[in-house]
Amino acid sequence: MKRTIATAVALAFLGTAAMADEKVSDAEAAKIKEAVAAWGCEGGTYEKETEGTGVFEAEDVKCKGGQYDVRLDKDFKVFVITKD
């Protein structure tokens, strides 16, 4: 029983580490900022998904209607905006 619990905990930590996002480069951050500004928004924190999808995230972006999370494709085109 203890071994099963230890294995489950270890797998949970490994799964979390594998799904962690990474920092974007300065050039990528500038492109994300430009794309977000085109929607009339600013600020937030920027990350790149590590799953190999090429998806970028701008979290806690401030817009006129509130605070949002924005997802951009590998070409820095916005494809999802969700209210935070």
Jmol script that loads the backbone (N, CA, C; Angstrom):
load data "model"
ATOM      1  N   MET A   1       0.822  -1.190   0.000  1.00  0.00           N
ATOM      2  CA  MET A   1       0.000   0.000   0.000  1.00  0.00           C
ATOM      3  C   MET A   1       0.871   1.261   0.000  1.00  0.00           C
ATOM      4  N   LYS A   2       1.900   1.275   0.871  1.00  0.00           N
ATOM      5  CA  LYS A   2       2.789   2.444   0.927  1.00  0.00           C
ATOM      6  C   LYS A   2       3.507   2.647  -0.403  1.00  0.00           C
ATOM      7  N   ARG A   3       3.891   1.554  -1.028  1.00  0.00           N
ATOM      8  CA  ARG A   3       4.597   1.636  -2.304  1.00  0.00           C
ATOM      9  C   ARG A   3       3.675   2.230  -3.382  1.00  0.00           C
ATOM     10  N   THR A   4       2.416   1.863  -3.359  1.00  0.00           N
ATOM     11  CA  THR A   4       1.451   2.383  -4.331  1.00  0.00           C
ATOM     12  C   THR A   4       1.268   3.883  -4.150  1.00  0.00           C
ATOM     13  N   ILE A   5       1.150   4.324  -2.921  1.00  0.00           N
ATOM     14  CA  ILE A   5       0.990   5.757  -2.643  1.00  0.00           C
ATOM     15  C   ILE A   5       2.236   6.524  -3.062  1.00  0.00           C
ATOM     16  N   ALA A   6       3.400   5.990  -2.740  1.00  0.00           N
ATOM     17  CA  ALA A   6       4.655   6.649  -3.114  1.00  0.00           C
ATOM     18  C   ALA A   6       4.782   6.750  -4.632  1.00  0.00           C
ATOM     19  N   THR A   7       4.386   5.713  -5.336  1.00  0.00           N
ATOM     20  CA  THR A   7       4.441   5.727  -6.800  1.00  0.00           C
ATOM     21  C   THR A   7       3.491   6.772  -7.365  1.00  0.00           C
ATOM     22  N   ALA A   8       2.285   6.842  -6.806  1.00  0.00           N
ATOM     23  CA  ALA A   8       1.298   7.823  -7.275  1.00  0.00           C
ATOM     24  C   ALA A   8       1.798   9.247  -7.056  1.00  0.00           C
ATOM     25  N   VAL A   9       2.397   9.503  -5.909  1.00  0.00           N
ATOM     26  CA  VAL A   9       2.932  10.834  -5.617  1.00  0.00           C
ATOM     27  C   VAL A   9       4.075  11.164  -6.569  1.00  0.00           C
ATOM     28  N   ALA A  10       4.959  10.226  -6.810  1.00  0.00           N
ATOM     29  CA  ALA A  10       6.087  10.456  -7.711  1.00  0.00           C
ATOM     30  C   ALA A  10       5.595  10.743  -9.128  1.00  0.00           C
ATOM     31  N   LEU A  11       4.618  10.006  -9.600  1.00  0.00           N
ATOM     32  CA  LEU A  11       4.077  10.237 -10.932  1.00  0.00           C
ATOM     33  C   LEU A  11       3.399  11.595 -11.035  1.00  0.00           C
ATOM     34  N   ALA A  12       2.744  12.010  -9.977  1.00  0.00           N
ATOM     35  CA  ALA A  12       2.097  13.328  -9.974  1.00  0.00           C
ATOM     36  C   ALA A  12       3.143  14.422 -10.124  1.00  0.00           C
ATOM     37  N   PHE A  13       4.255  14.305  -9.424  1.00  0.00           N
ATOM     38  CA  PHE A  13       5.312  15.310  -9.526  1.00  0.00           C
ATOM     39  C   PHE A  13       5.973  15.286 -10.902  1.00  0.00           C
ATOM     40  N   LEU A  14       6.191  14.119 -11.451  1.00  0.00           N
ATOM     41  CA  LEU A  14       6.793  14.020 -12.776  1.00  0.00           C
ATOM     42  C   LEU A  14       5.865  14.592 -13.834  1.00  0.00           C
ATOM     43  N   GLY A  15       4.594  14.327 -13.717  1.00  0.00           N
ATOM     44  CA  GLY A  15       3.622  14.867 -14.659  1.00  0.00           C
ATOM     45  C   GLY A  15       3.563  16.372 -14.595  1.00  0.00           C
ATOM     46  N   THR A  16       3.650  16.936 -13.422  1.00  0.00           N
ATOM     47  CA  THR A  16       3.635  18.386 -13.254  1.00  0.00           C
ATOM     48  C   THR A  16       4.886  18.998 -13.860  1.00  0.00           C
ATOM     49  N   ALA A  17       6.014  18.388 -13.653  1.00  0.00           N
ATOM     50  CA  ALA A  17       7.262  18.917 -14.208  1.00  0.00           C
ATOM     51  C   ALA A  17       7.246  18.869 -15.725  1.00  0.00           C
ATOM     52  N   ALA A  18       6.668  17.820 -16.293  1.00  0.00           N
ATOM     53  CA  ALA A  18       6.631  17.691 -17.741  1.00  0.00           C
ATOM     54  C   ALA A  18       5.706  18.731 -18.370  1.00  0.00           C
ATOM     55  N   MET A  19       4.718  19.191 -17.643  1.00  0.00           N
ATOM     56  CA  MET A  19       3.760  20.132 -18.176  1.00  0.00           C
ATOM     57  C   MET A  19       4.121  21.590 -17.849  1.00  0.00           C
ATOM     58  N   ALA A  20       5.234  21.812 -17.225  1.00  0.00           N
ATOM     59  CA  ALA A  20       5.627  23.171 -16.855  1.00  0.00           C
ATOM     60  C   ALA A  20       5.900  24.004 -18.098  1.00  0.00           C
ATOM     61  N   ASP A  21       5.543  25.268 -18.022  1.00  0.00           N
ATOM     62  CA  ASP A  21       5.800  26.177 -19.130  1.00  0.00           C
ATOM     63  C   ASP A  21       7.178  26.796 -18.966  1.00  0.00           C
ATOM     64  N   GLU A  22       7.715  27.326 -20.055  1.00  0.00           N
ATOM     65  CA  GLU A  22       9.041  27.935 -20.003  1.00  0.00           C
ATOM     66  C   GLU A  22       8.955  29.428 -20.331  1.00  0.00           C
ATOM     67  N   LYS A  23       9.978  30.135 -19.940  1.00  0.00           N
ATOM     68  CA  LYS A  23      10.035  31.568 -20.227  1.00  0.00           C
ATOM     69  C   LYS A  23      10.194  31.790 -21.726  1.00  0.00           C
ATOM     70  N   VAL A  24       9.691  32.943 -22.175  1.00  0.00           N
ATOM     71  CA  VAL A  24       9.843  33.304 -23.583  1.00  0.00           C
ATOM     72  C   VAL A  24      11.085  34.176 -23.745  1.00  0.00           C
ATOM     73  N   SER A  25      11.609  34.212 -24.947  1.00  0.00           N
ATOM     74  CA  SER A  25      12.757  35.080 -25.235  1.00  0.00           C
ATOM     75  C   SER A  25      12.275  36.529 -25.306  1.00  0.00           C
ATOM     76  N   ASP A  26      13.208  37.457 -25.323  1.00  0.00           N
ATOM     77  CA  ASP A  26      12.845  38.871 -25.433  1.00  0.00           C
ATOM     78  C   ASP A  26      12.117  39.151 -26.748  1.00  0.00           C
ATOM     79  N   ALA A  27      12.558  38.511 -27.822  1.00  0.00           N
ATOM     80  CA  ALA A  27      11.915  38.699 -29.132  1.00  0.00           C
ATOM     81  C   ALA A  27      10.491  38.154 -29.119  1.00  0.00           C
ATOM     82  N   GLU A  28      10.291  36.966 -28.502  1.00  0.00           N
ATOM     83  CA  GLU A  28       8.956  36.389 -28.403  1.00  0.00           C
ATOM     84  C   GLU A  28       8.048  37.260 -27.539  1.00  0.00           C
ATOM     85  N   ALA A  29       8.598  37.778 -26.437  1.00  0.00           N
ATOM     86  CA  ALA A  29       7.814  38.647 -25.550  1.00  0.00           C
ATOM     87  C   ALA A  29       7.356  39.903 -26.284  1.00  0.00           C
ATOM     88  N   ALA A  30       8.213  40.458 -27.119  1.00  0.00           N
ATOM     89  CA  ALA A  30       7.853  41.660 -27.874  1.00  0.00           C
ATOM     90  C   ALA A  30       6.712  41.360 -28.853  1.00  0.00           C
ATOM     91  N   LYS A  31       6.749  40.191 -29.494  1.00  0.00           N
ATOM     92  CA  LYS A  31       5.689  39.817 -30.432  1.00  0.00           C
ATOM     93  C   LYS A  31       4.375  39.546 -29.705  1.00  0.00           C
ATOM     94  N   ILE A  32       4.456  38.909 -28.543  1.00  0.00           N
ATOM     95  CA  ILE A  32       3.249  38.660 -27.746  1.00  0.00           C
ATOM     96  C   ILE A  32       2.651  39.985 -27.296  1.00  0.00           C
ATOM     97  N   LYS A  33       3.494  40.875 -26.810  1.00  0.00           N
ATOM     98  CA  LYS A  33       3.031  42.189 -26.351  1.00  0.00           C
ATOM     99  C   LYS A  33       2.340  42.943 -27.490  1.00  0.00           C
ATOM    100  N   GLU A  34       2.903  42.879 -28.677  1.00  0.00           N
ATOM    101  CA  GLU A  34       2.323  43.542 -29.849  1.00  0.00           C
ATOM    102  C   GLU A  34       0.948  42.954 -30.195  1.00  0.00           C
ATOM    103  N   ALA A  35       0.846  41.629 -30.154  1.00  0.00           N
ATOM    104  CA  ALA A  35      -0.424  40.965 -30.475  1.00  0.00           C
ATOM    105  C   ALA A  35      -1.493  41.293 -29.442  1.00  0.00           C
ATOM    106  N   VAL A  36      -1.109  41.320 -28.171  1.00  0.00           N
ATOM    107  CA  VAL A  36      -2.046  41.645 -27.095  1.00  0.00           C
ATOM    108  C   VAL A  36      -2.500  43.110 -27.208  1.00  0.00           C
ATOM    109  N   ALA A  37      -1.567  43.987 -27.546  1.00  0.00           N
ATOM    110  CA  ALA A  37      -1.889  45.416 -27.703  1.00  0.00           C
ATOM    111  C   ALA A  37      -2.864  45.638 -28.858  1.00  0.00           C
ATOM    112  N   ALA A  38      -2.774  44.813 -29.891  1.00  0.00           N
ATOM    113  CA  ALA A  38      -3.693  44.936 -31.031  1.00  0.00           C
ATOM    114  C   ALA A  38      -5.141  44.674 -30.607  1.00  0.00           C
ATOM    115  N   TRP A  39      -5.333  43.953 -29.510  1.00  0.00           N
ATOM    116  CA  TRP A  39      -6.659  43.691 -28.976  1.00  0.00           C
ATOM    117  C   TRP A  39      -7.056  44.742 -27.931  1.00  0.00           C
ATOM    118  N   GLY A  40      -6.203  45.753 -27.742  1.00  0.00           N
ATOM    119  CA  GLY A  40      -6.492  46.807 -26.784  1.00  0.00           C
ATOM    120  C   GLY A  40      -6.174  46.432 -25.345  1.00  0.00           C
ATOM    121  N   CYS A  41      -5.239  45.514 -25.180  1.00  0.00           N
ATOM    122  CA  CYS A  41      -4.880  45.021 -23.854  1.00  0.00           C
ATOM    123  C   CYS A  41      -3.394  45.252 -23.590  1.00  0.00           C
ATOM    124  N   GLU A  42      -3.003  45.098 -22.326  1.00  0.00           N
ATOM    125  CA  GLU A  42      -1.590  45.283 -21.973  1.00  0.00           C
ATOM    126  C   GLU A  42      -1.245  44.492 -20.733  1.00  0.00           C
ATOM    127  N   GLY A  43       0.057  44.372 -20.513  1.00  0.00           N
ATOM    128  CA  GLY A  43       0.562  43.737 -19.297  1.00  0.00           C
ATOM    129  C   GLY A  43       0.489  42.221 -19.350  1.00  0.00           C
ATOM    130  N   GLY A  44       0.548  41.634 -18.186  1.00  0.00           N
ATOM    131  CA  GLY A  44       0.488  40.187 -18.051  1.00  0.00           C
ATOM    132  C   GLY A  44       1.851  39.549 -17.976  1.00  0.00           C
ATOM    133  N   THR A  45       1.834  38.244 -17.833  1.00  0.00           N
ATOM    134  CA  THR A  45       3.065  37.458 -17.837  1.00  0.00           C
ATOM    135  C   THR A  45       3.003  36.518 -19.036  1.00  0.00           C
ATOM    136  N   TYR A  46       4.153  36.273 -19.646  1.00  0.00           N
ATOM    137  CA  TYR A  46       4.197  35.508 -20.881  1.00  0.00           C
ATOM    138  C   TYR A  46       4.963  34.207 -20.688  1.00  0.00           C
ATOM    139  N   GLU A  47       4.413  33.127 -21.262  1.00  0.00           N
ATOM    140  CA  GLU A  47       5.046  31.821 -21.182  1.00  0.00           C
ATOM    141  C   GLU A  47       4.859  31.082 -22.497  1.00  0.00           C
ATOM    142  N   LYS A  48       5.684  30.056 -22.692  1.00  0.00           N
ATOM    143  CA  LYS A  48       5.583  29.185 -23.859  1.00  0.00           C
ATOM    144  C   LYS A  48       5.320  27.772 -23.355  1.00  0.00           C
ATOM    145  N   GLU A  49       4.322  27.111 -23.922  1.00  0.00           N
ATOM    146  CA  GLU A  49       4.039  25.738 -23.522  1.00  0.00           C
ATOM    147  C   GLU A  49       5.183  24.829 -23.956  1.00  0.00           C
ATOM    148  N   THR A  50       5.503  23.866 -23.135  1.00  0.00           N
ATOM    149  CA  THR A  50       6.629  22.983 -23.422  1.00  0.00           C
ATOM    150  C   THR A  50       6.201  21.681 -24.094  1.00  0.00           C
ATOM    151  N   GLU A  51       4.911  21.526 -24.378  1.00  0.00           N
ATOM    152  CA  GLU A  51       4.428  20.291 -24.980  1.00  0.00           C
ATOM    153  C   GLU A  51       4.764  20.190 -26.465  1.00  0.00           C
ATOM    154  N   GLY A  52       5.468  21.165 -27.018  1.00  0.00           N
ATOM    155  CA  GLY A  52       5.834  21.132 -28.421  1.00  0.00           C
ATOM    156  C   GLY A  52       4.734  21.636 -29.344  1.00  0.00           C
ATOM    157  N   THR A  53       3.734  22.294 -28.794  1.00  0.00           N
ATOM    158  CA  THR A  53       2.624  22.802 -29.600  1.00  0.00           C
ATOM    159  C   THR A  53       2.935  24.148 -30.214  1.00  0.00           C
ATOM    160  N   GLY A  54       3.914  24.852 -29.679  1.00  0.00           N
ATOM    161  CA  GLY A  54       4.239  26.186 -30.161  1.00  0.00           C
ATOM    162  C   GLY A  54       3.279  27.237 -29.663  1.00  0.00           C
ATOM    163  N   VAL A  55       2.474  26.902 -28.658  1.00  0.00           N
ATOM    164  CA  VAL A  55       1.479  27.833 -28.121  1.00  0.00           C
ATOM    165  C   VAL A  55       2.117  28.725 -27.061  1.00  0.00           C
ATOM    166  N   PHE A  56       1.787  30.013 -27.155  1.00  0.00           N
ATOM    167  CA  PHE A  56       2.230  30.990 -26.165  1.00  0.00           C
ATOM    168  C   PHE A  56       1.042  31.398 -25.312  1.00  0.00           C
ATOM    169  N   GLU A  57       1.307  31.782 -24.060  1.00  0.00           N
ATOM    170  CA  GLU A  57       0.269  32.231 -23.160  1.00  0.00           C
ATOM    171  C   GLU A  57       0.628  33.596 -22.590  1.00  0.00           C
ATOM    172  N   ALA A  58      -0.360  34.459 -22.545  1.00  0.00           N
ATOM    173  CA  ALA A  58      -0.227  35.744 -21.863  1.00  0.00           C
ATOM    174  C   ALA A  58      -1.277  35.714 -20.762  1.00  0.00           C
ATOM    175  N   GLU A  59      -0.833  35.624 -19.526  1.00  0.00           N
ATOM    176  CA  GLU A  59      -1.752  35.482 -18.399  1.00  0.00           C
ATOM    177  C   GLU A  59      -1.908  36.801 -17.660  1.00  0.00           C
ATOM    178  N   ASP A  60      -3.121  37.008 -17.130  1.00  0.00           N
ATOM    179  CA  ASP A  60      -3.452  38.196 -16.339  1.00  0.00           C
ATOM    180  C   ASP A  60      -3.270  39.494 -17.130  1.00  0.00           C
ATOM    181  N   VAL A  61      -3.694  39.464 -18.381  1.00  0.00           N
ATOM    182  CA  VAL A  61      -3.622  40.626 -19.256  1.00  0.00           C
ATOM    183  C   VAL A  61      -4.784  41.564 -18.910  1.00  0.00           C
ATOM    184  N   LYS A  62      -4.507  42.840 -18.828  1.00  0.00           N
ATOM    185  CA  LYS A  62      -5.540  43.815 -18.485  1.00  0.00           C
ATOM    186  C   LYS A  62      -6.127  44.432 -19.760  1.00  0.00           C
ATOM    187  N   CYS A  63      -7.456  44.347 -19.865  1.00  0.00           N
ATOM    188  CA  CYS A  63      -8.200  44.914 -20.983  1.00  0.00           C
ATOM    189  C   CYS A  63      -9.307  45.797 -20.408  1.00  0.00           C
ATOM    190  N   LYS A  64      -9.985  46.531 -21.262  1.00  0.00           N
ATOM    191  CA  LYS A  64     -11.059  47.405 -20.793  1.00  0.00           C
ATOM    192  C   LYS A  64     -12.134  46.641 -20.030  1.00  0.00           C
ATOM    193  N   GLY A  65     -12.454  45.448 -20.449  1.00  0.00           N
ATOM    194  CA  GLY A  65     -13.522  44.667 -19.827  1.00  0.00           C
ATOM    195  C   GLY A  65     -13.090  43.858 -18.623  1.00  0.00           C
ATOM    196  N   GLY A  66     -11.834  43.926 -18.236  1.00  0.00           N
ATOM    197  CA  GLY A  66     -11.354  43.158 -17.086  1.00  0.00           C
ATOM    198  C   GLY A  66      -9.999  42.531 -17.345  1.00  0.00           C
ATOM    199  N   GLN A  67      -9.764  41.438 -16.646  1.00  0.00           N
ATOM    200  CA  GLN A  67      -8.486  40.737 -16.733  1.00  0.00           C
ATOM    201  C   GLN A  67      -8.702  39.420 -17.480  1.00  0.00           C
ATOM    202  N   TYR A  68      -7.786  39.082 -18.397  1.00  0.00           N
ATOM    203  CA  TYR A  68      -7.958  37.930 -19.264  1.00  0.00           C
ATOM    204  C   TYR A  68      -6.665  37.116 -19.383  1.00  0.00           C
ATOM    205  N   ASP A  69      -6.837  35.878 -19.842  1.00  0.00           N
ATOM    206  CA  ASP A  69      -5.724  35.032 -20.254  1.00  0.00           C
ATOM    207  C   ASP A  69      -5.842  34.892 -21.762  1.00  0.00           C
ATOM    208  N   VAL A  70      -4.719  35.035 -22.462  1.00  0.00           N
ATOM    209  CA  VAL A  70      -4.719  35.012 -23.924  1.00  0.00           C
ATOM    210  C   VAL A  70      -3.784  33.903 -24.386  1.00  0.00           C
ATOM    211  N   ARG A  71      -4.249  33.130 -25.373  1.00  0.00           N
ATOM    212  CA  ARG A  71      -3.409  32.086 -25.962  1.00  0.00           C
ATOM    213  C   ARG A  71      -3.140  32.454 -27.416  1.00  0.00           C
ATOM    214  N   LEU A  72      -1.895  32.297 -27.827  1.00  0.00           N
ATOM    215  CA  LEU A  72      -1.472  32.647 -29.185  1.00  0.00           C
ATOM    216  C   LEU A  72      -0.818  31.434 -29.829  1.00  0.00           C
ATOM    217  N   ASP A  73      -0.981  31.315 -31.148  1.00  0.00           N
ATOM    218  CA  ASP A  73      -0.339  30.207 -31.845  1.00  0.00           C
ATOM    219  C   ASP A  73       1.130  30.527 -32.121  1.00  0.00           C
ATOM    220  N   LYS A  74       1.793  29.626 -32.810  1.00  0.00           N
ATOM    221  CA  LYS A  74       3.237  29.787 -33.063  1.00  0.00           C
ATOM    222  C   LYS A  74       3.555  31.007 -33.915  1.00  0.00           C
ATOM    223  N   ASP A  75       2.538  31.533 -34.619  1.00  0.00           N
ATOM    224  CA  ASP A  75       2.717  32.729 -35.447  1.00  0.00           C
ATOM    225  C   ASP A  75       2.265  33.991 -34.722  1.00  0.00           C
ATOM    226  N   PHE A  76       2.026  33.873 -33.418  1.00  0.00           N
ATOM    227  CA  PHE A  76       1.624  34.981 -32.552  1.00  0.00           C
ATOM    228  C   PHE A  76       0.252  35.549 -32.927  1.00  0.00           C
ATOM    229  N   LYS A  77      -0.631  34.677 -33.397  1.00  0.00           N
ATOM    230  CA  LYS A  77      -2.013  35.047 -33.679  1.00  0.00           C
ATOM    231  C   LYS A  77      -2.869  34.591 -32.498  1.00  0.00           C
ATOM    232  N   VAL A  78      -3.684  35.493 -31.964  1.00  0.00           N
ATOM    233  CA  VAL A  78      -4.545  35.164 -30.835  1.00  0.00           C
ATOM    234  C   VAL A  78      -5.618  34.185 -31.293  1.00  0.00           C
ATOM    235  N   PHE A  79      -5.775  33.074 -30.536  1.00  0.00           N
ATOM    236  CA  PHE A  79      -6.848  32.143 -30.881  1.00  0.00           C
ATOM    237  C   PHE A  79      -7.790  31.848 -29.723  1.00  0.00           C
ATOM    238  N   VAL A  80      -7.438  32.267 -28.499  1.00  0.00           N
ATOM    239  CA  VAL A  80      -8.334  32.119 -27.360  1.00  0.00           C
ATOM    240  C   VAL A  80      -8.116  33.275 -26.396  1.00  0.00           C
ATOM    241  N   ILE A  81      -9.225  33.857 -25.950  1.00  0.00           N
ATOM    242  CA  ILE A  81      -9.194  34.868 -24.889  1.00  0.00           C
ATOM    243  C   ILE A  81     -10.232  34.442 -23.861  1.00  0.00           C
ATOM    244  N   THR A  82      -9.786  34.238 -22.618  1.00  0.00           N
ATOM    245  CA  THR A  82     -10.723  33.849 -21.569  1.00  0.00           C
ATOM    246  C   THR A  82     -10.646  34.827 -20.412  1.00  0.00           C
ATOM    247  N   LYS A  83     -11.819  35.124 -19.853  1.00  0.00           N
ATOM    248  CA  LYS A  83     -11.870  36.036 -18.708  1.00  0.00           C
ATOM    249  C   LYS A  83     -11.265  35.345 -17.518  1.00  0.00           C
ATOM    250  N   ASP A  84     -10.395  36.021 -16.837  1.00  0.00           N
ATOM    251  CA  ASP A  84      -9.679  35.459 -15.692  1.00  0.00           C
ATOM    252  C   ASP A  84     -10.493  35.596 -14.430  1.00  0.00           C
TER     253      ASP A  84
END
end "model"
wireframe off; spacefill off
backbone 0.3
color backbone group
